[in-house]
Amino acid sequence: MIKKIPICKVEIGMYVYDLNCSWMQHPFAMNQFEITQQDEIEKIKRAGIKEFYIDTEKGINVEADAELGALPPDIPDADQNTSLTNELLRATKVKQEAIRVISTIMEEARLGKLINVGHIEQVVENIVLSALSNKDALLGLMRLRKLDKYTFEHAVSVSILLVAFGESLALSKEELMQVGMGGLLMDIGKSMTPPSIITKPGKLSKDEFAVMRKHVAYSQEILEKMQNASEIVMNIVIEHHERMDGTGYPMGKMGDDISFHGQMAAIVDVYDALTVDRVYCLGISPNAALKKLIVSKEKFNQEFVQKFIHCIGIYPIGSLVALSNGLFAVVIESGKQGLLHPIIRVIFDSTKRQFITPQDINLLEQDEKEMVKIVSAIEPGKWRINPADFMDYARYN
Ligand SMILES: [Fe+2]
C-alpha cells in the first residue's frame, strides 16, 4: 500500500514511492528507492521535504498513528475537488503517453548507438515527469499532444538527443536536466499557433511562416510564467532557430552571441526534424541529415556538429573518422547491416602525419586479430584533408 507519512517518521528500511517533489528538487538519481542508510535520511531532510510517500509492500511500514493517509498512485494530493482530479487524470495520461513515446523513439535507428543506452531513457523520463509537475508546462504539452502527434513526439525526441549530446560533452547532471528540459519545452509555444499552420503539408507561405516563427516568443512567454525556468532552458527556447551566420530568427544573432546551449539545440532540432517520418513526407536518412549539417557549415557550429555525429555514432558518407589504430579513414558507403558499421577507406596515418595507399575496410568483415574500430569523427579542415578527393575512385583492394 502507498502511504503518505511525515518526515519525522522516516526510517531505514522504508521504500520511497514518491518524495512529493520534482526530480530536480531532490538529490537522488531515482524517484523510487529503498532507504538503506542514515545519510539518505539526512539528504531527504535537507531537500526540505516535509511529507512523502512510502510503499509498504516493498519496505517497512510506519507506526499506525503516524500515517497521513493512503492514496492511490499518481494522485498525490488529499485535496480532491473534481477539476483537480480531472487535471491529474489528464496529467497521468500525458505522462503515460510521453513515456510510451520515449521508449518508441529509443528503438528508432536514427538514434544510432543511443538505442543501447538505457539510462538516457530514465533521465528523460525524469525530465518529463518533472516538467509535468508544473501547471503551465503540463497544459502546454497537453495542448501540443492534442494538436499534433508529430510536434509532441519531436519535443520528446529532441529532449532525448539533447541529453545524449550533453552527456557526450560531459555536462553535469544538473545541466543535462536543463538541456533536456529545454528540448522538451522549446516548441511549447506551438500550442498557441493555429493548427492549420502546424499541420499543413508542404511549404508554408511567407505569411504563414511569419506566424509559425512566433512560436519562439510564445514559448518564451509560457516559460517566463514558470518561475524556476533556468537560464539554460531559456537560452535553448529563445535561440534554437538562430544560426551562426545570422540568418536565423527571431533575433538574427550571430556566432558566439548564440549561447553554448542554443548552438547545441539548433543542431539537434534540425537533425530530428529532417529524419522524422511525418504523415505526408518521409524523413531523410540519418546520414543525409548529418551531411546537411556538415554542408551548411556557416549555419552550425562545426565543432559541435562533429561532436554530435560522434555522440550518435552514425558516420555520414564523406565524413573523416579516426580509427583505433591511429589511422584516418573516409566513409565511402553506409553499412548495409547498420548505420554504425560503414565501409571506410583508410587514407592517412595521423602519427606519421602522411597519406598512405588507400585501402577499403568493411567494418563488419574484419580479421579478429587486426580488428579496428571508429573512435571519433575528425574535422577535415584541421588536418587539411579533403574527403571528397578520396570518394571518386573505384573500390581499392
Ligand atoms: Fe522551434
Boltz pocket constraint, residues with backbone or C-beta under 6 A from the ligand:
constraints:
  - pocket:
      binder: B
      contacts: [[A, 186], [A, 187], [A, 215], [A, 240], [A, 241]]
      max_distance: 6.0
